[in-house]
Amino acid sequence: MPKELVVIGLLALAGFLGGGAYSTWKTVRGLSVALIVLTAVALGGAALWVL
């Protein structure tokens, strides 16, 4: 699998997780914080994959 596809997939996943965190912030804060952590992990994975 090309390196670029993995990075694009991880960035797309981070976008979905970030959107979920934003939409759940007012109702379920614990889930939202967990989604923010997973967003950071996906972004970090994409950054490390590029290197």
Phi and psi restraints in degrees (range 20) as a CNS / XPLOR table:
assign (resid 1 and name C) (resid 2 and name N)
       (resid 2 and name CA) (resid 2 and name C) 1.0 -63.3 20.0 2
assign (resid 2 and name N) (resid 2 and name CA)
       (resid 2 and name C) (resid 3 and name N) 1.0 146.7 20.0 2
assign (resid 2 and name C) (resid 3 and name N)
       (resid 3 and name CA) (resid 3 and name C) 1.0 -59.5 20.0 2
assign (resid 3 and name N) (resid 3 and name CA)
       (resid 3 and name C) (resid 4 and name N) 1.0 -36.5 20.0 2
assign (resid 3 and name C) (resid 4 and name N)
       (resid 4 and name CA) (resid 4 and name C) 1.0 -66.2 20.0 2
assign (resid 4 and name N) (resid 4 and name CA)
       (resid 4 and name C) (resid 5 and name N) 1.0 -35.3 20.0 2
assign (resid 4 and name C) (resid 5 and name N)
       (resid 5 and name CA) (resid 5 and name C) 1.0 -66.2 20.0 2
assign (resid 5 and name N) (resid 5 and name CA)
       (resid 5 and name C) (resid 6 and name N) 1.0 -37.6 20.0 2
assign (resid 5 and name C) (resid 6 and name N)
       (resid 6 and name CA) (resid 6 and name C) 1.0 -65.4 20.0 2
assign (resid 6 and name N) (resid 6 and name CA)
       (resid 6 and name C) (resid 7 and name N) 1.0 -43.5 20.0 2
assign (resid 6 and name C) (resid 7 and name N)
       (resid 7 and name CA) (resid 7 and name C) 1.0 -64.1 20.0 2
assign (resid 7 and name N) (resid 7 and name CA)
       (resid 7 and name C) (resid 8 and name N) 1.0 -43.8 20.0 2
assign (resid 7 and name C) (resid 8 and name N)
       (resid 8 and name CA) (resid 8 and name C) 1.0 -63.8 20.0 2
assign (resid 8 and name N) (resid 8 and name CA)
       (resid 8 and name C) (resid 9 and name N) 1.0 -40.3 20.0 2
assign (resid 8 and name C) (resid 9 and name N)
       (resid 9 and name CA) (resid 9 and name C) 1.0 -63.1 20.0 2
assign (resid 9 and name N) (resid 9 and name CA)
       (resid 9 and name C) (resid 10 and name N) 1.0 -42.1 20.0 2
assign (resid 9 and name C) (resid 10 and name N)
       (resid 10 and name CA) (resid 10 and name C) 1.0 -67.6 20.0 2
assign (resid 10 and name N) (resid 10 and name CA)
       (resid 10 and name C) (resid 11 and name N) 1.0 -37.3 20.0 2
assign (resid 10 and name C) (resid 11 and name N)
       (resid 11 and name CA) (resid 11 and name C) 1.0 -68.1 20.0 2
assign (resid 11 and name N) (resid 11 and name CA)
       (resid 11 and name C) (resid 12 and name N) 1.0 -37.5 20.0 2
assign (resid 11 and name C) (resid 12 and name N)
       (resid 12 and name CA) (resid 12 and name C) 1.0 -65.5 20.0 2
assign (resid 12 and name N) (resid 12 and name CA)
       (resid 12 and name C) (resid 13 and name N) 1.0 -42.1 20.0 2
assign (resid 12 and name C) (resid 13 and name N)
       (resid 13 and name CA) (resid 13 and name C) 1.0 -61.1 20.0 2
assign (resid 13 and name N) (resid 13 and name CA)
       (resid 13 and name C) (resid 14 and name N) 1.0 -41.7 20.0 2
assign (resid 13 and name C) (resid 14 and name N)
       (resid 14 and name CA) (resid 14 and name C) 1.0 -63.7 20.0 2
assign (resid 14 and name N) (resid 14 and name CA)
       (resid 14 and name C) (resid 15 and name N) 1.0 -37.3 20.0 2
assign (resid 14 and name C) (resid 15 and name N)
       (resid 15 and name CA) (resid 15 and name C) 1.0 -65.0 20.0 2
assign (resid 15 and name N) (resid 15 and name CA)
       (resid 15 and name C) (resid 16 and name N) 1.0 -44.4 20.0 2
assign (resid 15 and name C) (resid 16 and name N)
       (resid 16 and name CA) (resid 16 and name C) 1.0 -63.7 20.0 2
assign (resid 16 and name N) (resid 16 and name CA)
       (resid 16 and name C) (resid 17 and name N) 1.0 -42.6 20.0 2
assign (resid 16 and name C) (resid 17 and name N)
       (resid 17 and name CA) (resid 17 and name C) 1.0 -66.6 20.0 2
assign (resid 17 and name N) (resid 17 and name CA)
       (resid 17 and name C) (resid 18 and name N) 1.0 -40.0 20.0 2
assign (resid 17 and name C) (resid 18 and name N)
       (resid 18 and name CA) (resid 18 and name C) 1.0 -64.8 20.0 2
assign (resid 18 and name N) (resid 18 and name CA)
       (resid 18 and name C) (resid 19 and name N) 1.0 -40.0 20.0 2
assign (resid 18 and name C) (resid 19 and name N)
       (resid 19 and name CA) (resid 19 and name C) 1.0 -64.9 20.0 2
assign (resid 19 and name N) (resid 19 and name CA)
       (resid 19 and name C) (resid 20 and name N) 1.0 -38.4 20.0 2
assign (resid 19 and name C) (resid 20 and name N)
       (resid 20 and name CA) (resid 20 and name C) 1.0 -65.9 20.0 2
assign (resid 20 and name N) (resid 20 and name CA)
       (resid 20 and name C) (resid 21 and name N) 1.0 -39.0 20.0 2
assign (resid 20 and name C) (resid 21 and name N)
       (resid 21 and name CA) (resid 21 and name C) 1.0 -64.2 20.0 2
assign (resid 21 and name N) (resid 21 and name CA)
       (resid 21 and name C) (resid 22 and name N) 1.0 -41.6 20.0 2
assign (resid 21 and name C) (resid 22 and name N)
       (resid 22 and name CA) (resid 22 and name C) 1.0 -64.3 20.0 2
assign (resid 22 and name N) (resid 22 and name CA)
       (resid 22 and name C) (resid 23 and name N) 1.0 -41.2 20.0 2
assign (resid 22 and name C) (resid 23 and name N)
       (resid 23 and name CA) (resid 23 and name C) 1.0 -75.6 20.0 2
assign (resid 23 and name N) (resid 23 and name CA)
       (resid 23 and name C) (resid 24 and name N) 1.0 -24.5 20.0 2
assign (resid 23 and name C) (resid 24 and name N)
       (resid 24 and name CA) (resid 24 and name C) 1.0 -98.4 20.0 2
assign (resid 24 and name N) (resid 24 and name CA)
       (resid 24 and name C) (resid 25 and name N) 1.0 1.1 20.0 2
assign (resid 24 and name C) (resid 25 and name N)
       (resid 25 and name CA) (resid 25 and name C) 1.0 -59.4 20.0 2
assign (resid 25 and name N) (resid 25 and name CA)
       (resid 25 and name C) (resid 26 and name N) 1.0 -41.6 20.0 2
assign (resid 25 and name C) (resid 26 and name N)
       (resid 26 and name CA) (resid 26 and name C) 1.0 -75.4 20.0 2
assign (resid 26 and name N) (resid 26 and name CA)
       (resid 26 and name C) (resid 27 and name N) 1.0 -25.1 20.0 2
assign (resid 26 and name C) (resid 27 and name N)
       (resid 27 and name CA) (resid 27 and name C) 1.0 -102.3 20.0 2
assign (resid 27 and name N) (resid 27 and name CA)
       (resid 27 and name C) (resid 28 and name N) 1.0 -50.4 20.0 2
assign (resid 27 and name C) (resid 28 and name N)
       (resid 28 and name CA) (resid 28 and name C) 1.0 -125.9 20.0 2
assign (resid 28 and name N) (resid 28 and name CA)
       (resid 28 and name C) (resid 29 and name N) 1.0 89.7 20.0 2
assign (resid 28 and name C) (resid 29 and name N)
       (resid 29 and name CA) (resid 29 and name C) 1.0 -65.6 20.0 2
assign (resid 29 and name N) (resid 29 and name CA)
       (resid 29 and name C) (resid 30 and name N) 1.0 -36.9 20.0 2
assign (resid 29 and name C) (resid 30 and name N)
       (resid 30 and name CA) (resid 30 and name C) 1.0 -63.9 20.0 2
assign (resid 30 and name N) (resid 30 and name CA)
       (resid 30 and name C) (resid 31 and name N) 1.0 -44.8 20.0 2
assign (resid 30 and name C) (resid 31 and name N)
       (resid 31 and name CA) (resid 31 and name C) 1.0 -64.6 20.0 2
assign (resid 31 and name N) (resid 31 and name CA)
       (resid 31 and name C) (resid 32 and name N) 1.0 -38.4 20.0 2
assign (resid 31 and name C) (resid 32 and name N)
       (resid 32 and name CA) (resid 32 and name C) 1.0 -63.9 20.0 2
assign (resid 32 and name N) (resid 32 and name CA)
       (resid 32 and name C) (resid 33 and name N) 1.0 -42.0 20.0 2
assign (resid 32 and name C) (resid 33 and name N)
       (resid 33 and name CA) (resid 33 and name C) 1.0 -64.9 20.0 2
assign (resid 33 and name N) (resid 33 and name CA)
       (resid 33 and name C) (resid 34 and name N) 1.0 -39.6 20.0 2
assign (resid 33 and name C) (resid 34 and name N)
       (resid 34 and name CA) (resid 34 and name C) 1.0 -63.2 20.0 2
assign (resid 34 and name N) (resid 34 and name CA)
       (resid 34 and name C) (resid 35 and name N) 1.0 -39.8 20.0 2
assign (resid 34 and name C) (resid 35 and name N)
       (resid 35 and name CA) (resid 35 and name C) 1.0 -67.1 20.0 2
assign (resid 35 and name N) (resid 35 and name CA)
       (resid 35 and name C) (resid 36 and name N) 1.0 -35.1 20.0 2
assign (resid 35 and name C) (resid 36 and name N)
       (resid 36 and name CA) (resid 36 and name C) 1.0 -65.1 20.0 2
assign (resid 36 and name N) (resid 36 and name CA)
       (resid 36 and name C) (resid 37 and name N) 1.0 -41.1 20.0 2
assign (resid 36 and name C) (resid 37 and name N)
       (resid 37 and name CA) (resid 37 and name C) 1.0 -63.7 20.0 2
assign (resid 37 and name N) (resid 37 and name CA)
       (resid 37 and name C) (resid 38 and name N) 1.0 -43.2 20.0 2
assign (resid 37 and name C) (resid 38 and name N)
       (resid 38 and name CA) (resid 38 and name C) 1.0 -66.2 20.0 2
assign (resid 38 and name N) (resid 38 and name CA)
       (resid 38 and name C) (resid 39 and name N) 1.0 -33.7 20.0 2
assign (resid 38 and name C) (resid 39 and name N)
       (resid 39 and name CA) (resid 39 and name C) 1.0 -62.6 20.0 2
assign (resid 39 and name N) (resid 39 and name CA)
       (resid 39 and name C) (resid 40 and name N) 1.0 -44.2 20.0 2
assign (resid 39 and name C) (resid 40 and name N)
       (resid 40 and name CA) (resid 40 and name C) 1.0 -63.5 20.0 2
assign (resid 40 and name N) (resid 40 and name CA)
       (resid 40 and name C) (resid 41 and name N) 1.0 -38.2 20.0 2
assign (resid 40 and name C) (resid 41 and name N)
       (resid 41 and name CA) (resid 41 and name C) 1.0 -66.0 20.0 2
assign (resid 41 and name N) (resid 41 and name CA)
       (resid 41 and name C) (resid 42 and name N) 1.0 -42.4 20.0 2
assign (resid 41 and name C) (resid 42 and name N)
       (resid 42 and name CA) (resid 42 and name C) 1.0 -64.8 20.0 2
assign (resid 42 and name N) (resid 42 and name CA)
       (resid 42 and name C) (resid 43 and name N) 1.0 -41.8 20.0 2
assign (resid 42 and name C) (resid 43 and name N)
       (resid 43 and name CA) (resid 43 and name C) 1.0 -65.3 20.0 2
assign (resid 43 and name N) (resid 43 and name CA)
       (resid 43 and name C) (resid 44 and name N) 1.0 -41.5 20.0 2
assign (resid 43 and name C) (resid 44 and name N)
       (resid 44 and name CA) (resid 44 and name C) 1.0 -63.2 20.0 2
assign (resid 44 and name N) (resid 44 and name CA)
       (resid 44 and name C) (resid 45 and name N) 1.0 -39.8 20.0 2
assign (resid 44 and name C) (resid 45 and name N)
       (resid 45 and name CA) (resid 45 and name C) 1.0 -64.6 20.0 2
assign (resid 45 and name N) (resid 45 and name CA)
       (resid 45 and name C) (resid 46 and name N) 1.0 -39.7 20.0 2
assign (resid 45 and name C) (resid 46 and name N)
       (resid 46 and name CA) (resid 46 and name C) 1.0 -66.0 20.0 2
assign (resid 46 and name N) (resid 46 and name CA)
       (resid 46 and name C) (resid 47 and name N) 1.0 -40.3 20.0 2
assign (resid 46 and name C) (resid 47 and name N)
       (resid 47 and name CA) (resid 47 and name C) 1.0 -65.6 20.0 2
assign (resid 47 and name N) (resid 47 and name CA)
       (resid 47 and name C) (resid 48 and name N) 1.0 -41.5 20.0 2
assign (resid 47 and name C) (resid 48 and name N)
       (resid 48 and name CA) (resid 48 and name C) 1.0 -70.3 20.0 2
assign (resid 48 and name N) (resid 48 and name CA)
       (resid 48 and name C) (resid 49 and name N) 1.0 -32.5 20.0 2
assign (resid 48 and name C) (resid 49 and name N)
       (resid 49 and name CA) (resid 49 and name C) 1.0 -66.8 20.0 2
assign (resid 49 and name N) (resid 49 and name CA)
       (resid 49 and name C) (resid 50 and name N) 1.0 -34.0 20.0 2
assign (resid 49 and name C) (resid 50 and name N)
       (resid 50 and name CA) (resid 50 and name C) 1.0 -66.2 20.0 2
assign (resid 50 and name N) (resid 50 and name CA)
       (resid 50 and name C) (resid 51 and name N) 1.0 -39.2 20.0 2
